[in-house]
Each structure stands twice: as structure tokens, then as C-alpha cells.
Amino acid sequence: MPLFVGRARKATSRFIPSASAAVSFDAFDLALGTKQVTIRGTGGVTHVGYAVVADVAPTFPWYPSSAFDNIALVGGAVTVTITLNRIGDRLKVFKSAAAPIGATSRDLSVQSDSGPAVSGNLPPPNPGVMGPLARASGSGVNAIWLARPDGQVPVLVGAHNWSHPFQDYAEGDPPQASDFNGFLNWVRAKGWTFVRGWRWENTKDDVWRSLPHPWARTGPGNASDGKLKFNLTQFDAAWETRYTARLQALQTAGIYTSVMLYNLWSVSPSNSPGTDSNYLDHPFQPGNNINGVDATGGTRLENAYNLANSPLMAVQNAYLDKMVDICNPYLNVIYEACNQPRSTVMHNAFFNHVVDRVRTYQVSKPIQHPVWYSSPLSSDIGGAGGSGAGDNSQPIGSNADIAGVILAPTNPTLNNNRPWAVDTNHSYNMGGSPDWCWRMFTRGCQIVVNMDSLQNT
């Protein structure tokens, strides 16, 4: 696969602070690299409690590429050395509002912004014969790799966070739109070849919302998030349009993507501290749809993945078939059954059904894409926090083309089974290192993805 290397254009910041801004930046060179930047407070007075970050627009600001916390603008100004190393970086100054510096972005207010993002020229993409990917021919070591139709084996490496590339997931109502084009350019500038295509099944999580969703919201009546109830027999046209457009854009850029079909965290505990609300705003809550589908019972809404619920399974199977219909024409697709399913009999049965349903249904289509069974929830199978290998029997025992695994960080098992995928989030929650990625790759993991904390490596 070609590497896309960013070549920076020289530019200068043009930030003009608003009347309410407490701090501003002196002009600085916006080319990639390390430089000194001066931040000034208004009135020439001392300001304390500021954090300065270099933040790429499409990613979450609480994982900055470089940060200076609790800065005091003594005498009205301070100069810091900061590195701009990604296309799309912007300097921002945050002020602690209701929490100490270092809290998440919802506790910080943006005081000023450097203005233009770091810019760069990228060579035109050349995806070539991207796919579909399939198990390499032959046996033994060849069988652990996915190959392109021309026989070449691509290295599938990249990063992900929770809001790209197919949905918006952020604060606000509607949620703040994700910068997909900025995200795409950032991925290409890093030379990455793979992104993880997140899906949030729930519509709201505390103050976070997600859009769009597979089904039309026709009502009558409102769901728990205050919007019209879902009609689970009618797919949403805007959702389908966005999905196809972004699959095409990723393919044109030469980037492979997983298509996450389900996400455990939409039916289980909330990602927001102190709350447990994800599942309350799920379309399969009986009060949120007009079709009588009810996945309640058990722990939270984990019965959403229950083969014994016939009305629910009619909706689930129609959704899976629709996803194959949408994705089949594109050459860069890897279906991902679920993000971190539970290691339970019910979930194992359901996600084996998902794997088999997708593989069987696409047989009649022009293209057959590989299916990935992600590693189950690390607290269920061990290996969390980089402590060691997890119990990988569930994905390895499935019929999936790709098994998501949790491997020991220092002496990982050598793959002799099938294509493997690893994710720093599943092994470490937040952690890992560049050498960890290399160890995983050299032990036979073809898909190596880094969650937010490794976005800069």
C-alpha cells in the first residue's frame, strides 16, 4: 500500500481574539514542526489556570498531541515550545471552569484559538486494486494474512476514536458535526491505511448524542430523547446516503475501514462518569419504537443480542442484510460484528449468527468481504490493562475471517490460526506504545489499531 506523507505549506496564524477572549496568540508559523509560541493575557495582568494544547480538530481535545497545564501568564504573557506534527493541528487555550486543569473538555472553556489549521499538501491517493480482501491462498503462514486480488498483503494500521467516520457523536442537540474531511486528511498524512468505523446504537448518553441512525424516526409519539419514535421497518435515507458517501471517500483515499455492526457500550453502562444511561435511549427500548420491539430484561439492554426474541431478530436480520446491501459495492470494507461483546453464551450465539448471516447473505452479491469477530470485553476474558493474554477462544472459535485477540504485551503468542486484529483500547483501555504495535505486527497481527492515546505515534 502507498504511504501518504504530508508536505507542509508555510502559513502564519491570523487569530484575532474576540472581545470576550481572555488570552490570545502572537502570530506564529503554521508549518509542521517545533516552534515557540507566545500566549498573552488581556490587560498585561497575570492569568493562571490555563491549559494550552495542540489539538487536531477531528479528535477529542482531552487527548492532545502536546499540552501545558496550569500555565500562569505572569506579567501578561508566557512563551511555550510546542510541536505541530499533524495536518489539521490547531493551538487552543482552555480555561478551567468547574474542574481542575486536565478534566475533560466539557469542564473546560475554549478561551482562544490560533485560527488556521496546520496545512499540508498530500499526494493524490492511489488505492490501486484494494479489494476485496480475502484469506491469502495456501496454508501455514500464508493463511494468517488477508490479501488483495493482486496477491499483495496490505498492512492495516491506523487509529480510531468514537466519532468517526460514519456518525457524529458529541455534545449538543444535534451533536456537533464531525470534521470528516479533516479526519480523512489527517489519516492520510499519517500514512495510515485503516480506520475503525464506529457505530453508536443509542441516541443519547447523558449530554452526548449521536446521529444518524439506521431507522427513520416517524412517530407517532416521542422517544425518551425527546425526538420522534423509531419505525424499525423503515430505513433512514440520510443515514444510508452518508454511509455510502463516506465509504466511497475512504476507498478513493486508499483507506480500509471496518463497518461496526454493533457496539456493546450502547446497551451497557454509560461512558459518562456517574451515569448508566446508554441503554435507556436505545431504539429497542419499547417506548422508543412504534413496532412493539422490546429488548429489555437481563442486565441493562443486553437482550438486544438475543436469538430467542423473534420480533427483535426480524429487525436485526433486516438490518444486517441492509448493511451488506449498502457496503457490498465498495472494495475497502471489513465487517466488524461488535465492539467488545460480552463473553456469555447468549452473546456468543448471537454474534456467531451475525458472522454467519453476513457471510451467507453476501454469497449472492458480486463481492464477498471478510468478517471480524472482535475480542470480547476484556474484563470478561482477562488481559485488561496490558496485564497479559486474554481468553481468545470465543473469536478464534467462530466462523469469522478475522479474530480479535488480546495478547500478552511482552511475549505475544505467534499467530498460526487466521488473520488477527488487536486494539490498544481492548488490551490497555488507554495505553500501549509504538513498540507494542510493532510486537503485535511481528507476531502475526495484520490489523493493529490505536485508540486516542496513541494518535500521535
Buried (B, 14 or more C-beta within 10 A) or exposed (E): BBEBEBEBEEBEBEBEBEEEBBBBBEEBBBBBEEBEBBBBBBEEEEBEBBBBBBBBBBBBBBBBBBBBBEBEBEEBBBEBEBBBBBBBBBBBBBBBEEEEBBBEBBBBEEBBBBBEBBBBEBEEBEBBEBBBBBBBEEEEEEBBBBBBEEEEBBBBBBBBBBBBBBBBBBEEEEBEEBBBEBBBBBBBBBBBBBBBBBBBBBBBBBEBBBBBBBBBBBEEEEBBBEBBBBBBBBBBEEBBEBBBEBBEBBBEBBBBBBBBBBBBBBBBBBBBEEEEBBBBBBBBBEEBBBBEBBBBEBEBBBBBBBEEBEBBBBBBBBBBBBBBBBBBBBBBBBBBBBBBBBBBEBBBEBBBBBBBBBBEBBEEEEBBBBBBBBBBBBBBBBBBEBBBBBBBEBBBEBEBBBBBBBBBBEEBBEBEBBBBBBBBBBBBBEBBBEEBBEBBBEBBBBBBBBBBBBBBB
